[in-house]
Amino acid sequence: MEIPRLMGPALLTLAFYLWDAFHAASPARRRDARWIWQTALLGGLGILVVAWNLLLGHERAAACHAPAGHEAAPDRVPGDPGV
């Protein structure tokens, strides 16, 4: 199972849920501190997941483009022929 392929549908579902939660709630309910806190927490977690996914995507891309053996090579001394 490839997690990045599932991120798009999951985030779209989150966006629809937050949209519906905001528009379906009565104005009195939207002023409730607990409702605001829960909605803000859910939105913040969504942003955190997106940021984490983007960070992991950049790390994976950098690892794919690195030359073979480059990441495990020890530091070389100047003048060393580099076997």
VENDACOR-V179979 format. One record per residue. N is the residue number from 1. SS is DSSP state (hx for helix, st for strand, lp for the rest). PHI is phi in degrees with one decimal (* if undefined). PSI is psi in radians with two decimals (999 if undefined). Layout:
N,SS,PHI,PSI ; N,SS,PHI,PSI
//
This chain:
1,lp,*,2.32 ; 2,lp,-105.3,1.95 ; 3,hx,-62.2,-0.79 ; 4,hx,-57.4,-0.53 ; 5,hx,-69.0,-0.41 ; 6,hx,-88.4,-0.21 ; 7,hx,-65.9,-0.71 ; 8,hx,-59.0,-0.96 ; 9,hx,-61.5,-0.64 ; 10,hx,-66.0,-0.75 ; 11,hx,-70.4,-0.61 ; 12,hx,-64.5,-0.71 ; 13,hx,-62.4,-0.75 ; 14,hx,-60.9,-0.77 ; 15,hx,-62.1,-0.78 ; 16,hx,-64.4,-0.69 ; 17,hx,-63.1,-0.82 ; 18,hx,-64.7,-0.68 ; 19,hx,-60.4,-0.84 ; 20,hx,-66.5,-0.71 ; 21,hx,-62.2,-0.66 ; 22,hx,-73.3,-0.80 ; 23,hx,-80.7,-0.41 ; 24,hx,-85.7,-0.34 ; 25,lp,-78.8,2.48 ; 26,lp,-70.5,2.76 ; 27,hx,-57.1,-0.63 ; 28,hx,-66.1,-0.68 ; 29,hx,-67.2,-0.68 ; 30,hx,-65.9,-0.40 ; 31,lp,-84.9,-0.17 ; 32,lp,-67.2,2.26 ; 33,hx,-61.9,-0.66 ; 34,hx,-66.6,-0.71 ; 35,hx,-64.1,-0.77 ; 36,hx,-62.4,-0.78 ; 37,hx,-62.3,-0.80 ; 38,hx,-65.8,-0.73 ; 39,hx,-66.5,-0.74 ; 40,hx,-64.8,-0.69 ; 41,hx,-63.5,-0.77 ; 42,hx,-64.4,-0.75 ; 43,hx,-64.1,-0.73 ; 44,hx,-63.4,-0.70 ; 45,hx,-64.8,-0.65 ; 46,hx,-62.4,-0.76 ; 47,hx,-64.1,-0.70 ; 48,hx,-62.4,-0.74 ; 49,hx,-65.2,-0.72 ; 50,hx,-62.6,-0.81 ; 51,hx,-62.1,-0.74 ; 52,hx,-63.1,-0.76 ; 53,hx,-63.8,-0.72 ; 54,hx,-65.1,-0.70 ; 55,hx,-63.7,-0.79 ; 56,hx,-66.2,-0.61 ; 57,hx,-64.2,-0.70 ; 58,hx,-67.7,-0.65 ; 59,hx,-66.7,-0.71 ; 60,hx,-65.7,-0.72 ; 61,hx,-64.8,-0.71 ; 62,hx,-66.2,-0.66 ; 63,hx,-68.8,-0.59 ; 64,hx,-71.7,-0.52 ; 65,hx,-95.4,-0.03 ; 66,lp,-76.6,2.47 ; 67,lp,-61.7,2.63 ; 68,lp,-60.7,2.28 ; 69,lp,80.5,-0.11 ; 70,lp,-66.2,-0.70 ; 71,lp,-70.1,-0.39 ; 72,lp,-106.1,0.04 ; 73,lp,-71.5,2.37 ; 74,lp,-73.1,2.84 ; 75,lp,-65.0,2.42 ; 76,lp,-99.3,2.60 ; 77,lp,-88.2,2.41 ; 78,lp,-56.9,2.37 ; 79,lp,92.1,-0.20 ; 80,lp,-71.5,2.26 ; 81,lp,-67.3,-0.23 ; 82,lp,65.3,1.21 ; 83,lp,-50.5,999
//
